[in-house]
Amino acid sequence: QVQLVESGGGLVQAGGSLRLSCAASGRTFSNYAMGWFRQAPGKERERVAAINWSGTSTYYADFLKGRFTISRDNAKNTVILQMNSPKPEDTAVYYCAAANIMGGQYAHWGQGTQVTVSS
């Protein structure tokens, strides 16, 4: 089991920046591919970005258009989502999650952190 705790959410103005962190504990963090997901009120959860165990392969949802960056530091057991130029439609609860392989099933989830983007 790996435990995940997100932080860094809050209120940000459109066009600003916000950095979300996910701290992992428990089993070896570098064993897992990591992903960031989000869920807005009344909408289904969607995958935002993902990164493989070594950080050499990443995935981004098309709607991001290069605004967000995912990274990881295996020495610090942390995965980061850097949000640049957020838009009001990015408002959601953001979750980090761990999977055994990139593109696999995400079996471990954090509790989420609220991000609100004001216009």
Short mmCIF file of the C-alpha atoms (twelve columns), coordinates in Angstrom:
data_MODEL
# 
_entry.id   MODEL 
# 
loop_
_atom_site.group_PDB 
_atom_site.id 
_atom_site.type_symbol 
_atom_site.label_atom_id 
_atom_site.label_alt_id 
_atom_site.label_comp_id 
_atom_site.label_asym_id 
_atom_site.label_seq_id 
_atom_site.Cartn_x 
_atom_site.Cartn_y 
_atom_site.Cartn_z 
_atom_site.pdbx_PDB_model_num 
ATOM 1   C CA . GLN A 1   0.000   0.000  0.000   1 
ATOM 2   C CA . VAL A 2   1.041   3.541  -0.664  1 
ATOM 3   C CA . GLN A 3   -0.548  6.508  1.084   1 
ATOM 4   C CA . LEU A 4   -0.962  9.768  -0.810  1 
ATOM 5   C CA . VAL A 5   -1.538  13.264 0.550   1 
ATOM 6   C CA . GLU A 6   -2.136  16.244 -1.728  1 
ATOM 7   C CA . SER A 7   -1.406  19.842 -0.826  1 
ATOM 8   C CA . GLY A 8   -1.101  23.223 -2.464  1 
ATOM 9   C CA . GLY A 9   -4.659  23.808 -3.540  1 
ATOM 10  C CA . GLY A 10  -6.453  27.079 -3.006  1 
ATOM 11  C CA . LEU A 11  -7.763  30.134 -4.771  1 
ATOM 12  C CA . VAL A 12  -5.836  31.478 -7.742  1 
ATOM 13  C CA . GLN A 13  -6.619  34.114 -10.336 1 
ATOM 14  C CA . ALA A 14  -6.955  33.129 -13.951 1 
ATOM 15  C CA . GLY A 15  -3.604  33.485 -15.651 1 
ATOM 16  C CA . GLY A 16  -1.670  33.001 -12.434 1 
ATOM 17  C CA . SER A 17  0.059   29.849 -11.265 1 
ATOM 18  C CA . LEU A 18  -0.385  27.172 -8.639  1 
ATOM 19  C CA . ARG A 19  1.745   24.217 -7.600  1 
ATOM 20  C CA . LEU A 20  0.130   21.060 -6.324  1 
ATOM 21  C CA . SER A 21  2.179   18.504 -4.432  1 
ATOM 22  C CA . CYS A 22  1.472   14.894 -3.609  1 
ATOM 23  C CA . ALA A 23  3.508   13.255 -0.868  1 
ATOM 24  C CA . ALA A 24  3.690   9.485  -0.819  1 
ATOM 25  C CA . SER A 25  4.472   7.141  2.047   1 
ATOM 26  C CA . GLY A 26  4.361   3.413  2.550   1 
ATOM 27  C CA . ARG A 27  5.630   1.179  -0.207  1 
ATOM 28  C CA . THR A 28  8.431   2.254  -2.523  1 
ATOM 29  C CA . PHE A 29  7.234   5.331  -4.375  1 
ATOM 30  C CA . SER A 30  9.412   4.683  -7.414  1 
ATOM 31  C CA . ASN A 31  7.524   1.440  -8.053  1 
ATOM 32  C CA . TYR A 32  4.483   3.413  -9.173  1 
ATOM 33  C CA . ALA A 33  3.348   5.437  -12.108 1 
ATOM 34  C CA . MET A 34  1.564   8.536  -10.827 1 
ATOM 35  C CA . GLY A 35  -1.338  10.531 -12.132 1 
ATOM 36  C CA . TRP A 36  -3.256  13.694 -11.388 1 
ATOM 37  C CA . PHE A 37  -7.020  13.651 -11.823 1 
ATOM 38  C CA . ARG A 38  -9.704  16.213 -11.229 1 
ATOM 39  C CA . GLN A 39  -13.423 16.293 -10.638 1 
ATOM 40  C CA . ALA A 40  -15.577 19.370 -10.940 1 
ATOM 41  C CA . PRO A 41  -19.084 19.583 -9.430  1 
ATOM 42  C CA . GLY A 42  -21.562 17.660 -11.531 1 
ATOM 43  C CA . LYS A 43  -18.873 16.271 -13.811 1 
ATOM 44  C CA . GLU A 44  -17.071 12.961 -14.062 1 
ATOM 45  C CA . ARG A 45  -13.533 12.570 -12.830 1 
ATOM 46  C CA . GLU A 46  -10.979 13.049 -15.610 1 
ATOM 47  C CA . ARG A 47  -7.292  12.361 -15.921 1 
ATOM 48  C CA . VAL A 48  -5.189  15.484 -16.193 1 
ATOM 49  C CA . ALA A 49  -1.629  14.193 -16.401 1 
ATOM 50  C CA . ALA A 50  0.453   11.124 -15.665 1 
ATOM 51  C CA . ILE A 51  4.111   10.210 -15.324 1 
ATOM 52  C CA . ASN A 52  5.899   6.895  -15.357 1 
ATOM 53  C CA . TRP A 53  8.007   5.574  -12.506 1 
ATOM 54  C CA . SER A 54  11.251  7.135  -13.713 1 
ATOM 55  C CA . GLY A 55  9.825   10.426 -14.961 1 
ATOM 56  C CA . THR A 56  10.903  9.726  -18.529 1 
ATOM 57  C CA . SER A 57  7.397   9.419  -19.952 1 
ATOM 58  C CA . THR A 58  4.461   11.748 -19.418 1 
ATOM 59  C CA . TYR A 59  0.873   12.091 -20.522 1 
ATOM 60  C CA . TYR A 60  -1.267  15.221 -20.679 1 
ATOM 61  C CA . ALA A 61  -4.934  15.646 -21.426 1 
ATOM 62  C CA . ASP A 62  -5.565  17.494 -24.676 1 
ATOM 63  C CA . PHE A 63  -7.533  20.235 -22.959 1 
ATOM 64  C CA . LEU A 64  -4.437  21.398 -21.062 1 
ATOM 65  C CA . LYS A 65  -2.685  22.643 -24.197 1 
ATOM 66  C CA . GLY A 66  0.657   22.843 -22.470 1 
ATOM 67  C CA . ARG A 67  -0.437  24.838 -19.440 1 
ATOM 68  C CA . PHE A 68  0.320   22.225 -16.754 1 
ATOM 69  C CA . THR A 69  3.473   20.200 -16.086 1 
ATOM 70  C CA . ILE A 70  3.791   16.989 -14.111 1 
ATOM 71  C CA . SER A 71  7.072   15.987 -12.501 1 
ATOM 72  C CA . ARG A 72  8.306   13.706 -9.765  1 
ATOM 73  C CA . ASP A 73  11.166  13.459 -7.309  1 
ATOM 74  C CA . ASN A 74  11.631  9.854  -6.258  1 
ATOM 75  C CA . ALA A 75  14.193  10.827 -3.626  1 
ATOM 76  C CA . LYS A 76  11.524  12.962 -1.942  1 
ATOM 77  C CA . ASN A 77  8.575   10.666 -2.688  1 
ATOM 78  C CA . THR A 78  6.755   13.565 -4.303  1 
ATOM 79  C CA . VAL A 79  4.868   14.239 -7.503  1 
ATOM 80  C CA . ILE A 80  4.140   17.798 -8.581  1 
ATOM 81  C CA . LEU A 81  1.549   19.366 -10.829 1 
ATOM 82  C CA . GLN A 82  2.623   22.841 -11.880 1 
ATOM 83  C CA . MET A 83  -0.434  24.743 -13.061 1 
ATOM 84  C CA . ASN A 84  0.351   27.766 -15.229 1 
ATOM 85  C CA . SER A 85  -2.245  30.078 -16.732 1 
ATOM 86  C CA . PRO A 86  -5.161  28.307 -15.096 1 
ATOM 87  C CA . LYS A 87  -8.654  29.069 -16.303 1 
ATOM 88  C CA . PRO A 88  -11.947 29.175 -14.380 1 
ATOM 89  C CA . GLU A 89  -12.874 25.868 -16.026 1 
ATOM 90  C CA . ASP A 90  -9.894  24.269 -14.247 1 
ATOM 91  C CA . THR A 91  -11.766 24.688 -10.949 1 
ATOM 92  C CA . ALA A 92  -12.108 21.228 -9.412  1 
ATOM 93  C CA . VAL A 93  -10.935 18.916 -6.681  1 
ATOM 94  C CA . TYR A 94  -7.568  17.558 -7.772  1 
ATOM 95  C CA . TYR A 95  -6.474  14.079 -6.783  1 
ATOM 96  C CA . CYS A 96  -3.191  12.267 -7.145  1 
ATOM 97  C CA . ALA A 97  -3.204  8.533  -7.674  1 
ATOM 98  C CA . ALA A 98  -0.767  5.660  -8.057  1 
ATOM 99  C CA . ALA A 99  -0.803  2.796  -10.527 1 
ATOM 100 C CA . ASN A 100 1.454   -0.208 -10.978 1 
ATOM 101 C CA . ILE A 101 2.180   0.795  -14.553 1 
ATOM 102 C CA . MET A 102 1.642   3.852  -16.738 1 
ATOM 103 C CA . GLY A 103 -1.840  3.580  -18.182 1 
ATOM 104 C CA . GLY A 104 -2.820  0.888  -15.735 1 
ATOM 105 C CA . GLN A 105 -5.501  0.931  -13.084 1 
ATOM 106 C CA . TYR A 106 -5.017  3.539  -10.384 1 
ATOM 107 C CA . ALA A 107 -5.490  1.628  -7.148  1 
ATOM 108 C CA . HIS A 108 -4.302  4.211  -4.619  1 
ATOM 109 C CA . TRP A 109 -5.792  7.673  -4.203  1 
ATOM 110 C CA . GLY A 110 -5.263  10.751 -2.108  1 
ATOM 111 C CA . GLN A 111 -8.058  12.677 -0.432  1 
ATOM 112 C CA . GLY A 112 -7.963  15.531 -2.924  1 
ATOM 113 C CA . THR A 113 -7.250  19.239 -2.785  1 
ATOM 114 C CA . GLN A 114 -9.606  21.983 -3.943  1 
ATOM 115 C CA . VAL A 115 -8.454  24.344 -6.664  1 
ATOM 116 C CA . THR A 116 -10.599 27.363 -7.427  1 
ATOM 117 C CA . VAL A 117 -9.703  29.654 -10.312 1 
ATOM 118 C CA . SER A 118 -11.290 33.075 -10.282 1 
ATOM 119 C CA . SER A 119 -11.880 35.105 -13.413 1 
# 
